[in-house]
Amino acid sequence: MTATATSVDEPEQLAPQTAPASRGVRLARRLAPAAAAALSGVLLYVSFPPRTLWWLALPAFAALGWLLHGRTWKAGLGLGYLFGLGFLLPLLVWTGVEVGPGPWLALAAVEAVFVALVAAGVTAVSRLPGGPLWAAALWTAGEAARARVPFGGFPWGKIAFGQADGVFLPLAALGGTPVLGFAVVLCGFGLCDVVRLVVEGRGAGALRRPAAVVAALGVAVPVLGALAARSLVSDDAEDGTATVAVVQGNVPRAGLDFNAQRRAVLDYHVRETERLAAKVASGDVPRPDFVLWPENSSDIDPFANPDARAVIDAAARAVGAPISVGGVVERDGRLYNEQILWDPDKGAVDTYDKRQVQPFGEYLPLRSLLGAVNENWTTMVRQDFSRGTEAGVFTMDGTRVGLATCYEAAFDWAVRDTVTHGAQMISVPSNNATFDRSEMTYQQLAMSRVRAVEHSRTVTVPVTSGVSAVIMPDGRITQRTGMFVAGSLVQKVPLRSSKTPATRMGVLPEAVLVLVAAGGLGWAVVARRRVTRRPSAGAPATGPSTTAR
């Protein structure tokens, strides 16, 4: 019998060694997560209006969840900031249309900090059982904070506002924008966990694991909840109907100088209202019960200028109906962004002063500091607007019309307040002429669609330069205008007085989700401390001797 043996003199065969990665490859590997985070943020932006790609929010959050899983909180902070910039920079580009890139970049940079803090928290809770639940609650908590600070908050870009065309929209009637946004984010993070568990488990068999079942529920429950919530959405005319007219008079020019020509904006709206009156007289359209003009539709104070008062009187008498007029009014040395109820026989009979005024647009925080940096910034807002103190509900020919002026539509409390004060329908008078043809007007229109479902009310959106619209309580747009054209919309709309669960509960769902987020963070911190204090296997005990009993 023979045997083969390796001679001791023969050199040992070494395993082939891979060449070290080049510096460029290593750099690309380091930058790949950062690039993916920014691109995921851009994907989230693309899901927002004017596009109807609402479903892209799901892969955007799935990608974010994938990037954050297993990372340190510091890495999460950086990746989250890049995700926030990728989302907010293109979303808010309209803020720099007339004032240059400085304010736009500063706003996006500050708002992205909230996203970064949320992402840092997600890195911690992603290790917990049911990670998508805690992560989605953290996102909602971040939105809650962003809607309140600094300077009264800036809720623009809430996930709910990108879902006006989506299957999740009925959830707005259940728990408002916090629940709607939470469901979308939960579904995205749940989708991430399902895919990750399949990949790590090397096949579909991994879906039978308990963790995969929990992740799948994170995807299924929001969808099933949205389908169940459809029963809360109705456009039945509980309190009868009203024939409403929305007037868009247009402006002489776009931009900050939209009202530079004295009384031009007012004259445009008077002219369009007179055209409407002529259509009514000829039988082309039904006579409206009341007429809604946009914010700033009277570019001069009708209380201080008799000529303005005279032409508004003439318009109201011509159409034979009360008009809600938007004006800038000075009273006791203070400026107010005001809606004025103008009766064709009695003139001005009621007013509503905008309560959520826009920082850096209607008042200037840190005025002295900004003036020291750039004097031109302070000249753009020469005098700060004052805030109103009471909810705006006009009784117009027997109909209770709630008012949320322009920027207020982004704030949950400002719209809900009108309904709890008896509004049977809602009007969102706006002036978007200063933002030219940007996406801003479509983003705001989507907000109004979400508000219609949230409170089960008809919502009208009269805008100086467009897009004006009539929105049913189920979120459908039934009529709309173009941009920078004059026109009017006349429609019989349902009036409603019932309250959705979202209206009744108010801030409660948001508060519960914030508490869930806090609980998840607390659990993650405690679990982390237990792991770090536990001695590693095989390490000598550092505590008291176990031989002494």
Secondary structure, DSSP 8 states (H G I E B T S, - for coil): -------TTS------------HHHHHHHHHHHHHHHHHHHHHHHHTSTTS--GGGHHHHHHHHHHHHTT--HHHHHHHHHHHHHHHHHHHTGGGGTTT-HHHHHHHHHHHHHHHHHHHHHHHHHTTSTTHHHHHHHHHHHHHHHHTTTTTT---TT-GGGG-TTSTTTTHHHHHHHHHHHHHHHHHHHHHHHHHHHHHHTTSGGGGGSHHHHHHHHHHHHHHHHHHHHGGG-----TT-EEEEEEEE---SSSSTTTT-STTHHHHHHHHHHHHHHHHHHHTSS---SEEE--TTSBSS-TTT-HHHHHHHHHHHHHHTS-EEEEEEEEETTEEEEEEEEEETTTEEEEEEE-SS--BTTTB-TTHHHHHHH-HHHHHHSSS-B----S-EEEEETTEEEEE--GGGGG-HHHHHHHHHTT-SEEE--B--GGGTTSTHHHHHHHHHHHHHHHHT-EEEE-BSSS--EEE-TTS-EEEE--SS--EEEEEEEE------HHHHHTTHHHHHHHHHHHHHHHHHHHHHHHHHHS--TT----SS-SS--
